[in-house]
Amino acid sequence: MKKITLCWLVIFMGIINSIQAQYVYDFKHTADIFYNARDYYSAAQYYNKALGTFKIKPEQVLPYTLADAAPPSGKLKDYQQVVARLAESYRLFNDYGNAETWYSQVVGFNNPAYPQARYWYAICLRANGKYDQALEQFNKFKQSYTAADEYSTRTPLEIASCEFALSEASRQPRFTIVKTAGNVNEGGANYAPVILNEGSLMFTSSRAENPPLPTNAKTAEDKKKQVKKGNPYVNDLYIATGNGNTFDFSQKLKIPTAKGFEQGVSAVTPDGNTLYLTRWTEKGGTKLAAIYISTHQNGTWSEPKILGDNVNVAGYNSMQPFVTADGKYLLFASNRPGGMGKNDLWYCIMNNGTPGGARNMGTAINTKDEEQAPFYDEEKNLLVFSTDGRVGLGGLDFFQSEGDFGTWSTPVNMGRPLNSPKDDIYYTALNNTHPFAAGFISSDRESICCLEVFGIKRISKIASGLILDCDTHQPLQGATVTLLDTVRQKTIQKITLDATGRYSFEVDPQRFYKILAEKENYFTKAIYFNTDTLAAIDSMDNPTLCLKHYEIEKPIVLNNIYYDFGKATLRPESRIVLDTVADMLKDNPKLTIEMSAHTDSVGSVKYNDKLSQARAQSCVDYLISKGISSNRLIAKGYGKSMPIAPNSLPNHKDNPEGRQLNRRTEFKVLRRQVAVSSDYNNTGQ
């Protein structure tokens, strides 16, 4: 009886073990099903469960070549496959924290079956802001990876981006950034903010109307569960009310929807009556997007209608519309034929509200990678967009470029904190009058899964000062003061002084500026400064400037210009005075002057004429050596023909003081050229 009982017990335990083995296999099998269906969140959960069923010794987890262990067995091979798939699942769900942990183990396998593991490990490190470690891994990958493919092509850009990010860490930020308060960032993804009017923010959200879980998720894990739940989370347009960076009472925009489509990422015309929006669906795992138009009539939005083939091309995506404030241009992103790579930026010239043929913004803007979400300020001729095809902090970064749809400057990364190690996209201005003073962006920097809305504000500094008349020492009312960016060679702002003579400019951190003060028949003066000097304070009061009045053909005596006796050689102390003349001429590029030299009455007329001409020429030669064009300089020696004081006293005795005054060097303005060049060149360059 005992033997029978024992026999049945053995059989029973075998059945149990068989069931457990089958259940263990189902974890991985189920995970694979979710993985192949691109449900990476669910796949990660089941791969984690599958890992708990393996019994692997620590030395087997390490690279077996280093641990002096035997080559992988079938079980270890399965284990490594699950770890690799788990790392991939977390990465593809944008959970870079967990992905980093598991990729570090895959890299440790040294298994040739996972040749790109180190690349993705570096990507995760970079996305987590660990730029120094990411740089090390990218360099190792570059040295060991032999295939010629997109990974080897992309790696140099990633290395350069890590180096850029490390250098950027020491730079003073130009903006503050704070997550938008209220209920805008509540549930799902929230992104692509647009200011409708004062107090109204429109944005796109994938929040559920009737969520299966509470919408006030406390953790990122809760939020992930909400987002991955499925059908309730469909992207649509919402409007919230508020002010500053706080918006509440989010409600769906009352606009017709289409079955099977999601919609959002919109733009509104300046009059508020026309809405351009993106609609998309998925077929066979491929996203298909197009731009639609809706009009506001009798208090309601019309059924959106798809734009024609000037904007949408069948079989390709067009999305993320933006309309300039003057209504002249429609900008958008598209992978339509004729582009540089993935999604490019395109634009259409509008004709009575109808888009003309789409034009690619060209290689100055577009790369072989992603360019998305254009914003353009026609007052400043400044384009802001997001790309992952240039050196940046990681993911999609904001770049800016100056241009007029004919030519574009080289895009410049907008730096921290506007950009982060993750995706930063969809810039919009809070106020069209000052488009880069404050606004909103979207970023997933604080989320595992989703974009969120953030308010941004430019960190502004103040540069101020006082302009006086050098002769009267009174404020110089009517003078013009111009602020110029010396790196971009661009005029930023120009003001005319009131009776106080004071000026004040808002300036950005980490910029090189020039302030130019000028008035008709006054010598222009300039000062240069770098706003890094404003790092510890909010403002800088520049030294008081005085402008010297002049009259055409009226001589101005230069004191302390000395020569050796009977010679034309300049003494060192004379060069200091002439340096001020050179600076004045550089600040006044339109002026032509005559350098004049005079002598006392000692000596013959011929001798003094020759000596004075040589002395005037010495001054001209020195000014030329300081970079002044010879075309603007004339040397003239007057000898003893134009005394300004008696050379002798009434009693016919010598007058040393008078002769000293007569041995003088002067300059006078002969003419002022009329400039026809750009504003920047007209102001001293």
Buried (B, 14 or more C-beta within 10 A) or exposed (E): EEEEEEEEEEEEEEEEEEEEEEEBEEBBEBBBEBBEEEBBBBBBBBBBBBBEBBEBEEEBBBBBEEBEBEEBEEEBBBBBBBBBBBBBBBBBBBBBEBBBBBBBBBBBBEBEEBBBBBBBBBBBBBBBBBBEBBBBBBBBBBEEBEEEEEBBEBBEBBBBBBBBBEEBEEEBBBBEBEBBBBBBBBBBBBBBBBBBEEEBBBBBBBBBEEBEBEBEBEEBEBBBBBBBBEEBBBBBBBBBBBEEBBBEEBEEBEBEBEEEBBBBBBBBBEEEEBBBBBBBBEEEEEEBBBBBBBBBEEEEBBEBEEBEEBBBBEEBBBBBBBBBBEBBBBBBBBBBEEBBEBBBBBBBBBEEEEBBEBEBBBEEBBBBBBBBBBBBBBEEBBBBBBBBBBBBBBBBBBBBBBBEBEEBBEBEBBBBBBBBBBBBBBBBBBEEEBBBBBBBBBBBBEBBBBBBBBBBBBBBBBBEBBBBBBEEEEBBBEBBBBBBBBEBEBBBEEEEBEEEBBBEBBBBBBBBBBBBBBBEEBBBBBBEBEBEEBEEEEEBEBEEBBBEBBEEEEBBEBEEBEBEEEEBEBEEEBBEBBEEBBEBBBBBBEBBBBBBBBBBBBBEEEBBBBBBBBBBBBBBBBBBEBEBEEEBBBBBBBBBEBBEEBBEEEEEEEBEEBBEBBBBBBBBBBEBEEEEEEEBEBBBB
